[in-house]
Every structure is written in structure tokens, then in C-alpha cells.
């Protein structure tokens, strides 16, 4: 569900709740004052209240709508990983057919946090209401990822919130998958796998403690282009002692190519585990 649609529903519910509260207060006042009026005046007051109440939904209907929206938001979180932690809005400008609202949002998508600030220009005519995002600013905590920085700049320029959240979900899912994969293999092969930059880094190093000087570095980048298309990119780098390199030059040079072939045949997890097992061999 588009975040802007959720916000429209939330705004409508808040408006209706305020109207119901106002009508309830009026009703309580009329009840308290009823002893001071004649039967005819009381009857006229009741009819007036009924006219004001016509067209408004009951509180139970609003509660049902609210529960439905909460269900949709829960599904959105499970499906996309996106969870909003705070939201602030204020009206910057309001005329008969034009409203400008300023929004500030913060939240998480899996293990990545983000902050948004933008203005929403709403134009209303007799037939419909249109909304345009302007002055979009995005802050992402994704390290020094140049691809993500370019994507954020492109999104800010075009004011495309839908593309941002759709691409963020895909990128963060791969980001979380990489983190969990590194954590899994570090726990399973603690003597072989090292994480020089921790779980949030983009590479791991494989070393056999019985063969000093020999190590493999697996680099796992997450590429995202300016259109928001996300692709995992893995590669293998080798560090081999000179005497071994002289004896097995061809094998070492072909290692990255063989690793990419394993990725295509077996997938990321199986290819990594097979490589870790090879590094851990006694000979």
C-alpha cells in the first residue's frame, strides 16, 4: 500500500473522530440544559442535533476502519520490512482549493534506518484531489555506499516516494540477508571466517589457521541504480604466498571465475559454504 494512501486514511479518521467528539460534547450540553427548556424547545433541539449527525459514520464504523488500517499496516511491515517510528506534519499554507503540508518521517526498513522530509501540495477541484511531493530530502544510514547516494539524489530530484520505498525494501532485504549470512558462517566456522568490518561490512575473509599467508576475500556488494533496481554482486579476491603462487598460478588465477560459476549453479549460501570448506582442508 502506498504510504500516501495510508496517510490520507489516517487524516480522514482523525477528522471524523474530532467531529464525533464535538457532536458528543454538544449532546452532553443539551442534556444538561434540557431541564431549562420547554418540551417544544427540547424537541426542536433534538431534531437539530439529528440533522447535524446525518451523514456521519458511527463510532463503531470508525473503529472497524481503524482496525482494518492497522491490519494493512501490519501486512505492509511484514511484506516490505518498512516500519515508521515517528511522523510530524504541519500545514504550511491553506486556501480554498490548495493546501501545503510539511511532513517529517523516520523509520526502519529491516536493519536500515531512514529519515524523510517533504512538502505535499494538495490541489482540489470539483472532480478530484491531486497531490504532488515537493522539497523531498532523504537521509539514509547505509554507510559510504556511492550507489545508494546516487539513488537518493535521483529520488530527491524527482520527488518519487513510491519508487523510494519500493527500492528501499528490496535493497534493505538484500542488506539484511547479507548480514544474516555473514553471521551464520561466522558462528559455524569461527576459526576460518573473519569479519574485519563487522556484520555491516561488505566482505568477509577466509583463513586457514594452519596455513599462514593464504587467504580469500569474498566481496558482496549490493548495487542499486538511479532507477532503484537492486542487484547483489559477489566476487572473490585471493592472497597467496609467492611460493604457492608460482606452483599453482593457473589454479589461483581461475579461482574468481570458478567462484562465479558456483554462484550461478548453487546460489550464494552453498557457494560460500563450499569455499569455506575448501579453505579449511588440512592440505
N, C-alpha and C positions, 0 to 999 in steps of 0.2 A: 504494500500500500504506500502510495506517495505520502511523504511527510507533510506536505502542504495540505492534503486532503484530511489527514488526521487533525491538523491544526484548525481547519475550518469546522470540523465536527466538534472539537473541544470548545471553540469560541461560541458556537451555537448553543451547546449545552449550558455553558456558563451564563449566556444571555437569558435563556429560558429559566434557569434556576433563580436568577435575580428577579425576573418578572413574577415568578411564583411566590418568592419571598415577599415582594411588595404587595401582591394581592392578598396574601395571608395576613400581613400586618393591617391592611385596610379592613379585612373581615373582622379581625380581633377588635379593632377600634369601633367598628359598627356594632359589634356585640356588646361592648362595654357601654356604648352610648344609647343602646336601644331602649333603656328604661325611661329616657327623657323625651321620647318621641311617641306620637300617636300611632295607632295601628296602620293608618293610611301612609304615614311617613316611613314606617318600617317596611311596608310592602314595596313602596317606591325605591327604597334603598336596596332591598334585596334584588329587585329587577335590574337596577343599575349595576350591581355587582355581577349579576349573571351575564349581562351584556359585555362587561369588561373581560369576563372569564372565557367567553366564547372564542373558539379558535386556538386556545392554549392547550397544550398537552398536559395530561395528569402527571403527578409526581412519579407514580409507578411506571408510566411510559418512559419518563426521562431516566429513571433508574435502570430500566431494561436496556435503553440505548447506551447508557454509560457502561453497563456490564458487557454489552456487545463490543464497544470500542476497546475496553480493556482486554477482551479476548483477542481482538485483532492485533493490538499492540504486543501481546504476549506471543502470538504467532509470528509477528514481524521480527521480534527479537530472536526467536528460535531459528527462523528461516534465513535471516541476514546477519545475525550476530550483533546488530545495532541496538544500543540501549542509551536513551537520553537521561542524563543525570541532572540537568538544570535547564531552565528556559526563562528568559526575561523578554518582555515585549512592552513597547510604549507607542502611543500614537504621536507621530511627528507632525502630521498635517491632516486635516479633515475638512472637506467641503461637501456640497450636496451630492456630487457623483464621484468624488475622488477621496481616497483615504491612503495615507502612507504610514505604515507601521515599521518600527525598527525592532529586529529580533536578535537575541543573542542565545546561542545554543551550545551546550557542551555535552559530551557523551563518550561512549566507548564502542568500538567495534572489535569484538574478541579482545585481544590484549592491547590494541592500539587506541589511544585517546585522541579526540579532536575537539576543536572549538570553531564555531561559525558565527559570523556577524553579517547581517544583511538587512536591506530595506525591502519591504513588499509593497509595491504600488498596486492598489486595487481600484479599478475603474468600473463604474456601474452605469448601465443604460437601461432602457425599458425592457430589453430582451434578456440580457445576461450580465454576468460579472466576470471581468478578466483580471488576471493578476500577473505582475511582472517582477522578477527579482532584480534588484539593483544594488550596487555598492557591496558586492559579496567579498568577504575576507575569510580566509581559512587558515587555521593553524593546526599542523599535524605533528605528532611526536613519532616520527618514523626514522630518526637518525639522519645521517647525511646521505639520503637516497636522492640522487640527482633526478632519476626518472620520476619519482613522486613529486619532487619540487616542480618539475616542468608540467606535470599533470595538474597540480594545484593551481599554477599560474594560468594555464589554459582555461580551467574551470572558473576561476575568478573573473577572467576576461569575458567569458560568455554567460556567466550567471546561471549555469546549468546545475541546479541542485539535484535533480533526478539522476543525471549521469554521475555526479559525485558520489551519491550514496550507493548506487548500483556498483560502481567500480571499487569503492572503498570496501564493500562487502567481499568482493572477490579477492582483492589484494590482501585484506586482513585475514581472510580464511587461509590463504597460502602462507602468510606470515606466521599464523598460529600453527599450521601444520608443520612448518619447518622447525619451529621452536619445540614442539612436542616430539618430533623425530630425533632431533639432537639430544633432547633429554632422555629419550628411550635408549638410544645407543650408548650414551654416557653412563647410564645406570647399568646396562647389560655388559658393557666392555670397558670398565673404568681404567684398566691398565693400558688400553690401546687408544681410546678416544680422548682427546683433549679439546677444550673449548677456549681458545685464547681470548676471545671477546665475550665469553659467556653465552647464555642461551639466546640472547638477542642479536648476536653476531651473525654474519652470513657465511661462515665457513667453519669446518672442523678439521683437525689434524690427526692423522693416524700414525702411531709409532709403535714399533715392537720393542719393548724394553730390553730384549736380548740382542737386538741388532742396532747398535747406536749409529747415528748418521743417516739412517734411512727413514724417510717419512713421506706420507702422501697428504696433500691438502685438497679437500673437497670444497669447492666454492659453490654456494647455492644462492644465486641472485633471483630476485623477483622483479621482472621487467614489466613496467606499465607505461604505455604510450600516452600521448596527449589526448587520445580519444577514450582512454580508460580501459583498453584491452590489456589483460594481465596474463603473463606467461612466465612459468618457472624456467630458469636457465641454470643448469649444473655443468660443472667442468672439473677436471682432475689435473692437479699440478704435482710434479714429483721433485723430490730432493734425494739424490742418491750419491753415496761416496764415489770418488773418481775411479777407484779400482773396480768397483762393481759396474760402473757405467761403461768402462772400457770392455768388460767381458760380455755385457748384455745390452749393448747400445740399441739394437733394433727393438728388443722387448720393451725397454723403458720408453723409447720414442713412440711406440704404438699404444702405450697404456691409456692415454686420454681417449683415443679413438675406440679402443675396446670398452672403456667405461661408458661412453655414449651409446655404444651398441647394446650394452647390458641394460641401460636405462630404457631403451626402446622395447627390448624384449621382456624384461621382468618388472619394470616400474622402479620408482625411486627407492622404496624401502628395501626390496630384495636386492637390488644392485648394490646399495650401500652395505648391507649385511654380508654379501658375498665378498666384497672388497675388504671389509674388516677382518673376515675370517682368513683371507689370504695373507694379510699383513701379520696376523697373529700366529702363522705357522712357525714351527720350530726351525725349519730350514728354509 
